[in-house]
Amino acid sequence: MTGLSPEIMAGPRKGGSIAFARCVAVYIGRYLGRISTRRMARHLHRDDSSLVRRIARLETRLATERDLRDLIDLIAREISKPTPAARSTENTAATQNSANQN
């Protein structure tokens, strides 16, 4: 969605769009995936206390900036969409359940 690879997200670069992308990733990971900030920080090779501060600022902005809320919602919806492989697995499970009930 951001066009940034996992390597760049976890890399040494700081500031700007990369820092914002990391912050959004951690925010969505917390609320959509229930992944702890500490775990996300480790994965991104960052200090969790600095991410906590960035998340707090993001949440403040979300309270007043509709465009930002819309962006976060869009990213969350895209992440939540089942992949073709997941849909195939769900269809197989549904078919098996149906067959077992008969």
C-alpha positions in Angstrom: 0.0 0.0 0.0 2.9 2.4 0.8 5.2 0.9 -1.8 7.8 0.3 0.9 9.4 -3.1 1.2 9.7 -4.9 4.5 13.4 -4.4 4.2 13.1 -0.6 4.0 10.5 -0.5 6.8 12.9 -2.4 9.1 16.0 -0.6 7.7 18.1 2.1 9.3 16.5 5.1 7.5 14.6 7.5 9.7 12.1 10.3 9.3 9.6 11.3 6.7 7.4 8.9 4.9 9.2 5.8 6.2 8.7 6.8 9.8 5.1 7.6 9.1 4.6 4.2 7.3 6.2 2.4 10.3 3.8 4.3 12.7 0.8 3.3 10.6 1.9 -0.3 10.4 2.3 -0.5 14.2 -1.0 1.3 14.7 -2.9 -1.1 12.4 -1.0 -4.1 13.8 -2.1 -3.2 17.3 -5.8 -2.6 16.5 -6.4 -5.0 13.7 -4.0 -7.8 14.6 -3.7 -7.3 18.3 0.1 -7.3 17.9 1.9 -5.6 20.8 3.9 -2.4 20.1 7.0 -4.1 21.6 6.7 -7.0 19.1 6.2 -4.7 16.2 9.1 -2.5 17.4 11.4 -5.6 17.5 10.3 -6.6 14.0 11.0 -3.2 12.7 14.3 -2.9 14.6 13.1 0.1 16.6 12.8 1.2 20.2 9.3 0.6 21.4 9.2 3.8 23.5 9.7 6.0 20.4 7.0 4.1 18.6 4.6 4.6 21.5 5.1 8.3 21.3 4.6 8.3 17.5 1.4 6.2 18.0 0.1 8.7 20.6 0.7 11.6 18.1 -1.0 9.6 15.3 -4.1 9.0 17.5 -4.3 12.7 18.3 -4.2 13.4 14.6 -6.8 10.8 13.9 -9.3 12.5 16.2 -9.2 15.6 14.0 -8.0 14.7 10.5 -10.7 12.9 8.4 -8.3 12.3 5.5 -5.9 10.5 7.7 -8.7 8.4 9.3 -9.9 7.5 5.8 -6.4 6.4 4.8 -6.0 4.2 7.9 -9.4 2.7 7.2 -8.5 2.0 3.6 -5.3 0.3 4.6 -7.1 -1.8 7.3 -9.7 -2.9 4.8 -7.1 -3.9 2.2 -5.2 -5.9 4.8 -8.4 -7.6 6.0 -9.4 -8.8 2.6 -8.9 -12.5 2.2 -6.2 -13.5 -0.2 -7.1 -15.9 -3.1 -5.4 -18.7 -1.2 -7.4 -18.0 2.0 -10.7 -17.9 0.0 -9.8 -21.3 -1.5 -9.1 -22.7 1.9 -12.4 -21.3 3.2 -14.3 -22.8 0.3 -12.7 -26.2 0.8 -13.5 -26.1 4.5 -17.1 -25.1 3.8 -17.5 -27.9 1.2 -16.0 -30.4 3.7 -18.4 -29.2 6.4 -21.4 -29.5 4.1 -20.3 -33.0 3.0 -19.9 -34.1 6.7 -23.4 -32.9 7.6 -25.0 -35.1 4.9 
